[in-house]
Structures are given as structure tokens and as C-alpha cells.
Amino acid sequence: MEEARARDTSRLHVLGPSSNGCKCPAGGPAIRGVILAGVHRWAEDPLDRVLARPLWPVMARPVVQYALDWLTGAGISCVTVCGNGDTDALRTAVTGSTVPACSIQFSEDRIPRGPAGCARDAAVTCTASALVLAYGTVIPRLDLAAMLAAHEHSGAAMTVALRGPADSGSNGTAPTPAGVYVISRRVLEDVSSHGYHDLKESLIPSLHHRGERVTAHPVPAGSVIPVYDTASYLRANRQLLHDLVAADPVACGFRRSGDALVAASAHVAPDARLLGPVLVSGGVRVGAGALIVGPAIIGADCTVGSDAVITRSVIWNHVRVADRAVVDGCVLTDAAEVESAAIARRAVWRGGGPRRRGGSIRLGRITRRRVLT
């Protein structure tokens, strides 16, 4: 996992600065943000073997940054990021903030404390009256002000954001937690300072037993995007790519070419074709006769060879797709290489790192569900 920790984030717009202690103003804010970014890898998911899920780049930004942007954009000035063995990598990913007014505190969960335990540990470091919890594996876009107002108006101990089954990828009919919670500080005082404490299995039953109110806050479709495996990762990129391509005006530093956005520093051969929503990042070179069919994202400093075909894929940075190669429904991680005339379908290909040479390693096929339709 050392190469995963060393992932090049030089092209990512990231938050910070990091802080080992709370720097909130005297008296503290009324609301504190908590991002639960301590995850355990799933051996069966190929992308999980490359990088911790909160650090997976969605549209060239780590997933965890979306929660940070969402919290700070709502005016929350103090945020705790709870990690585990990947805390150093998380700290690196959020260094270099352009939001100096936000204080970010890191908490390393060496002995698993669980979501409620992490919330309690964050609460004791400040005087906030309520905490907003967001999992580091979701991209929240819901109206936080409306959720906070609903929480205050209801007088609830906890408010749980719920999304419908279609929005969560579930085959069931019942709504499911969206990975965003508002918790009144007072209810965390009874959570022990030791041991593992879950929200669903521990805290919520305890609140019901004590007669405390737990309310649901339904959220619109698409307002919380989960990223929990390779298939959902591809869906998240597809959704945000569609939004970016449809935006007007065009993102700074890009030009529009049909339904594609091409960075000013990228070079696309005159006879190369970009069809559907496609993002071509800075430093990319697309060779003669190449075909890229969206939804597709080409990361920074990639090379797409002559007559190569890329469809429905997410390609990270420094990747080389050689002449006449075919890439369909794949994730190609940093420095991956697909050799000339090779075919990669519905797989994750790992490279040797942005500064190391080495052939790509095929980790497995995506078999859980259809990747894209």
C-alpha cells in the first residue's frame, strides 16, 4: 500500500490547512463538522486494493474533499477528519487549503471507535452544540442549512438524511441512510470514551430506549452520491461529468468541443473524435485517429495513442494507452499502461506510480452490477 499512499496529488485542488489541534475562535462555533474517513478495505473490490476509498479521485478530486467543501461552503469553520491507518495520506491530500478560515483537526482511530465513538471524541474537543457527520465515502450536495433548520425545529437528538432505494443503488423498497447526520452534542456525552460504538447498532437504539427523538430527513435524488465500490465510483464520475459538461459558462481553463471539455494545455489530433461527455485534462496528448466515447475522463499528463479507443472509462494521471489499444468500462490508475493493440474491458488496471516505470497489473473484473448503461 505504500505506492497508494504516495499517490501524486499535485494536480488536485485540495483543502487544508491541517491542524493537530482545534483552532476554533474562543467560545467555539455552534456547529462542528465531522468526516468519518476511517475505512476498511474490501478484498473483493479491485480498486480498494489500490487506494483508500476516501482518496479515490472523482473528477480529479479525492472523495473526502467533497465533504470538506460542502461543510465549509455551508459556513462550518471547524472540521474533524477521523481516519485510521490512512490518516497521513488524508492529511497530505488536504494540505494547501485555499480556505484559511477553516480549521481542520485530524483524529487517528488506531483502535476502532466506530462512527458514534468518533463523533463523541470530536465533541469533547469543542463546545459546539451540534455536529454534522458525513461519511468520507459520500459526495454530499444536499441543502445543509435546510437540514440543520429541520433538526432544530424538531428538537430531535439526531436527524438522519435518507435517500430513496433507486438513488442508493439498492434493490429494496425502503429508503436508506445517506451517510449524513446531525447530532445534538448532549446525546454524545453518554457515549463511552472506550470501545466501539456504532450509530445504527448502538447510539440510535440507545436514544430510542431513553425516549429521545430520532427524525428522518428525506433528500432529493442525486443530492448524496455514494462511493463504496468500483461500480459506484464509475457512476459518481459519470454523474459529476454530466453536470460539468452541461454547466454554463465552461469551466475555467477548458474549451468546449461538442460535448467534450478539453483543457487549454491538452493536444487533441485534428482527426481524433470525442463523442458524448468527455473531460480531457491538462497535459494530455490524444493521437491521430483516436476515439474517446463518453462518459469518459482522461486525467492529467496522459497519452492516448493513434487509433486507440477509450469508452466509458475513468483514467487517472500519467497513464499511457498505446496505439490501437481498446479500453472499455475501466479504471486505469496512476501510471497504468495498456500496450499496443491490447484490450482492457470492465477492469481496474494499476500502474507502477507516477515516477516509476512498470507494466500494468490487472486486478479483476467488475462483476457486482452493470457499470454503465
C-alpha positions in Angstrom: 0.0 0.0 0.0 3.0 2.3 0.1 2.5 3.3 -3.6 -1.1 4.1 -2.8 -0.1 6.4 0.0 2.4 8.1 -2.3 -0.3 8.9 -4.9 0.5 12.2 -6.8 -1.9 14.8 -5.7 -0.1 17.7 -7.3 -2.8 18.3 -9.8 -5.7 18.1 -7.3 -7.4 21.1 -5.8 -7.4 20.2 -2.2 -8.3 21.6 1.2 -6.4 22.3 4.4 -4.6 23.5 6.3 -4.2 20.6 8.5 -4.2 21.0 12.3 -3.2 18.8 15.2 -5.4 20.8 17.5 -8.6 22.8 17.3 -8.1 26.4 16.3 -11.7 27.5 16.6 -12.4 31.0 17.9 -12.9 31.5 21.6 -16.3 30.0 22.6 -16.3 27.8 19.6 -18.7 27.5 16.7 -22.3 26.4 17.1 -21.9 23.6 14.6 -18.8 21.4 14.1 -18.3 19.2 11.0 -17.0 15.6 11.4 -15.9 13.5 8.4 -15.8 9.8 9.0 -12.9 8.8 6.7 -11.7 5.7 8.5 -12.5 2.8 6.2 -11.5 -0.9 6.0 -10.6 -2.3 2.6 -12.8 -4.9 0.9 -10.6 -7.6 -0.5 -13.1 -8.4 -3.2 -13.1 -4.9 -4.7 -10.1 -4.3 -7.1 -10.0 -0.5 -6.7 -9.9 -0.9 -2.9 -6.6 -2.6 -3.2 -5.1 0.5 -4.9 -6.2 3.3 -2.6 -8.4 4.0 0.4 -11.9 4.9 -0.7 -12.0 8.5 0.7 -8.9 9.2 -1.5 -10.3 7.8 -4.8 -10.2 10.7 -7.3 -13.7 11.7 -8.6 -13.3 14.2 -11.3 -9.6 14.5 -10.2 -10.5 15.4 -6.6 -10.4 13.0 -3.7 -13.9 11.9 -2.4 -13.2 13.2 1.1 -12.7 16.7 -0.3 -16.3 16.9 -1.5 -17.5 16.6 2.1 -15.0 19.2 3.2 -16.1 21.6 0.5 -19.7 21.0 1.4 -19.2 21.7 5.1 -17.1 24.8 4.6 -19.4 26.1 1.9 -22.2 26.0 4.4 -20.2 28.2 6.8 -18.8 25.5 9.1 -15.4 26.7 10.2 -14.2 23.8 12.3 -14.0 20.2 10.9 -12.6 17.0 12.4 -11.4 14.3 9.9 -11.4 10.9 11.5 -9.1 8.4 9.9 -7.4 5.2 10.7 -4.2 3.8 9.1 -4.6 6.2 6.2 -4.6 9.4 8.3 -1.2 10.5 7.0 -2.4 10.1 3.4 -5.6 12.0 4.3 -3.5 14.8 5.9 -1.4 15.0 2.7 -4.5 15.1 0.5 -6.0 18.1 2.3 -2.8 20.2 2.7 -2.6 23.5 0.9 -6.0 24.9 1.6 -7.4 28.0 -0.1 -9.9 28.3 2.7 -7.7 29.5 5.6 -10.7 30.4 7.8 -11.4 26.6 8.2 -9.7 24.8 11.0 -9.2 21.1 10.2 -8.3 18.7 13.0 -7.2 15.1 12.3 -8.1 12.2 14.6 -6.4 8.8 14.1 -8.7 6.0 15.1 -6.0 3.4 15.9 -8.4 1.3 17.9 -11.7 1.2 16.1 -14.1 3.6 17.8 -17.0 3.4 15.3 -19.0 6.4 14.0 -20.6 7.3 17.3 -17.3 6.9 19.2 -15.5 9.2 16.7 -18.3 11.7 17.0 -18.1 11.7 20.7 -14.3 12.1 20.6 -14.7 15.1 18.3 -17.4 16.6 20.5 -15.2 16.7 23.6 -12.6 18.9 21.9 -15.0 21.8 21.3 -18.1 23.5 22.6 -20.3 23.1 19.5 -24.0 22.5 20.3 -24.4 20.1 17.3 -22.3 18.1 15.0 -22.8 17.4 11.3 -21.4 13.9 10.4 -20.6 12.9 6.9 -19.0 9.7 5.7 -15.8 10.2 3.8 -17.2 7.9 1.1 -20.1 10.1 0.0 -20.4 13.2 -2.1 -23.0 15.4 -0.3 -24.8 18.0 -2.3 -28.0 18.4 -0.2 -29.0 21.7 1.4 -27.3 21.6 4.8 -29.0 24.8 6.0 -32.4 23.2 5.5 -31.3 20.0 7.3 -30.0 22.0 10.2 -33.2 24.0 10.4 -35.3 20.9 10.4 -33.2 19.4 13.1 -33.5 22.5 15.3 -37.3 22.8 14.6 -38.0 19.2 15.5 -36.0 19.2 18.7 -34.6 15.8 17.8 -31.5 14.3 19.3 -30.5 13.1 15.8 -31.5 13.8 12.3 -30.7 11.2 9.6 -30.6 12.0 5.9 -32.4 9.4 3.9 -32.3 8.7 0.2 -34.6 6.5 -1.9 -33.7 3.0 -3.0 -33.1 4.0 -6.6 -30.7 6.7 -5.5 -28.7 4.4 -3.3 -28.4 1.5 -5.7 -30.5 -0.7 -3.5 -32.9 -3.3 -4.9 -35.2 -2.8 -1.9 -38.2 -0.5 -1.5 -37.2 1.2 1.8 -35.1 4.4 1.9 -31.6 4.0 3.3 -29.3 6.3 5.3 -27.5 8.7 3.0 -24.3 8.9 5.2 -25.1 12.4 6.6 -26.3 13.0 10.2 -26.9 15.9 12.5 -26.4 15.0 16.2 -27.1 17.2 19.2 -24.0 17.3 21.4 -25.8 16.4 24.6 -26.6 12.9 23.4 -22.9 12.1 22.8 -22.0 12.7 26.4 -23.3 9.3 27.3 -21.1 7.5 24.7 -18.2 5.9 26.4 -14.6 7.1 25.8 -13.6 3.5 25.2 -14.6 0.8 22.8 -16.5 0.6 19.5 -19.8 2.5 19.2 -21.9 2.4 16.0 -24.7 4.8 15.1 -27.2 2.3 13.8 -26.4 -0.6 16.2 -25.6 1.4 19.4 -26.4 5.0 19.5 -29.9 5.1 17.8 -31.2 2.1 19.9 -29.9 3.8 23.0 -31.7 7.1 22.0 -35.0 5.2 21.5 -34.6 3.5 24.8 -34.2 6.8 26.5 -37.1 8.4 24.8 -35.0 10.7 22.6 -36.3 11.6 19.2 -34.6 10.5 16.0 -36.0 12.0 12.8 -35.6 11.3 9.2 -34.7 14.0 6.6 -35.5 12.8 3.1 -33.2 14.2 0.5 -33.8 14.6 -3.3 -32.3 12.1 -5.7 -28.7 12.8 -6.6 -28.1 15.1 -3.5 -25.9 12.5 -1.8 -23.7 10.3 -4.1 -22.3 7.2 -2.5 -18.8 5.9 -3.5 -18.4 2.4 -1.9 -17.0 0.2 -4.7 -15.7 0.4 -8.3 -19.1 0.4 -9.9 -20.4 3.2 -7.7 -17.1 5.1 -8.3 -17.8 5.0 -12.0 -21.4 6.2 -11.5 -20.2 9.1 -9.4 -17.7 10.2 -12.0 -20.4 9.9 -14.7 -22.9 12.0 -12.8 -20.5 14.8 -12.0 -19.1 14.7 -15.5 -22.6 15.2 -16.9 -23.1 18.2 -14.6 -19.8 19.8 -15.5 -20.2 19.4 -19.3 -23.7 20.9 -19.0 -22.6 23.9 -16.9 -22.5 27.3 -18.5 -20.1 29.0 -18.6 -17.4 26.5 -19.4 -15.0 25.7 -16.5 -12.0 28.0 -16.4 -9.0 26.7 -18.3 -11.1 24.5 -20.6 -12.7 24.8 -24.0 -15.8 23.1 -25.3 -15.5 20.7 -28.2 -19.0 19.4 -28.9 -20.0 17.6 -25.7 -16.4 17.4 -24.5 -14.3 19.7 -22.3 -10.7 20.0 -23.3 -8.0 21.7 -21.2 -6.1 24.5 -22.8 -2.8 22.7 -22.4 -4.1 19.4 -23.9 -3.4 18.5 -27.5 -6.0 16.6 -29.5 -5.2 15.5 -33.0 -7.4 17.1 -35.7 -8.9 13.7 -36.7 -9.4 12.4 -33.2 -13.0 12.1 -32.2 -14.5 12.9 -28.8 -18.1 11.8 -28.5 -20.5 12.3 -25.6 -19.5 13.8 -22.3 -15.7 13.7 -22.2 -13.2 15.5 -20.0 -9.6 15.9 -21.3 -7.3 17.2 -18.5 -4.2 19.3 -18.8 -1.1 17.9 -20.5 -3.0 15.2 -22.3 -2.0 14.2 -25.8 -4.6 12.4 -28.0 -3.1 10.8 -31.1 -4.4 10.7 -34.7 -7.5 8.7 -35.3 -8.2 8.1 -31.6 -11.8 7.7 -30.5 -13.0 8.6 -27.0 -16.6 7.9 -26.2 -18.2 9.3 -23.0 -18.8 9.3 -20.3 -15.0 9.3 -20.1 -12.4 11.2 -18.0 -8.8 11.5 -19.1 -6.6 12.6 -16.2 -3.6 14.9 -16.3 -0.5 14.2 -18.5 -1.9 11.1 -20.1 -1.1 9.8 -23.6 -3.7 8.3 -25.9 -2.1 6.7 -28.9 -3.1 6.8 -32.5 -6.2 4.8 -33.4 -6.8 3.9 -29.7 -10.3 3.6 -28.5 -11.5 4.6 -24.9 -15.1 4.2 -23.9 -17.0 4.7 -20.6 -13.8 4.8 -18.5 -12.0 6.8 -15.9 -8.3 7.3 -16.4 -6.2 8.8 -13.6 -2.9 10.7 -14.2 0.2 9.8 -16.2 -1.5 6.9 -18.0 -0.4 5.6 -21.4 -2.8 4.0 -23.7 -0.8 2.8 -26.7 -1.7 2.8 -30.4 -4.7 0.7 -31.4 -5.4 -0.3 -27.7 -9.1 -0.6 -26.6 -10.2 0.4 -23.1 -13.9 -0.1 -22.2 -15.6 0.4 -18.9 -12.3 0.5 -17.0 -10.5 2.4 -14.3 -6.8 3.0 -15.1 -4.9 4.2 -12.0 -1.9 6.4 -12.0 0.9 5.5 -14.4 -1.0 2.5 -15.8 -0.1 1.3 -19.3 -2.2 -0.5 -21.9 0.1 -1.9 -24.5 -0.3 -1.5 -28.3 -3.4 -3.4 -29.6 -4.3 -4.7 -26.2 -7.9 -4.9 -25.0 -9.0 -3.9 -21.5 -12.6 -4.4 -20.6 -14.5 -3.8 -17.4 -11.4 -4.0 -15.2 -9.1 -2.0 -12.9 -5.6 -1.6 -14.2 -2.9 -0.5 -11.7 0.4 1.2 -12.8 3.8 1.5 -11.1 3.3 5.0 -9.8 3.8 8.4 -11.4 7.6 8.3 -11.2 8.2 4.5 -11.6 8.2 2.5 -14.7 6.4 -0.8 -14.7 3.7 -2.7 -16.5 0.1 -2.6 -15.6 -1.4 -5.2 -13.2 -4.9 -6.4 -14.0 -6.6 -6.7 -10.7 -10.0 -8.1 -11.7 -13.3 -7.6 -13.5 -16.3 -5.5 -12.3 -18.9 -8.1 -11.7 -21.2 -6.8 -9.0 -23.6 -4.9 -11.3 -23.7 -3.3 -14.7 -21.2 -0.5 -14.7 -22.8 1.9 -17.1 -25.8 1.9 -19.3 
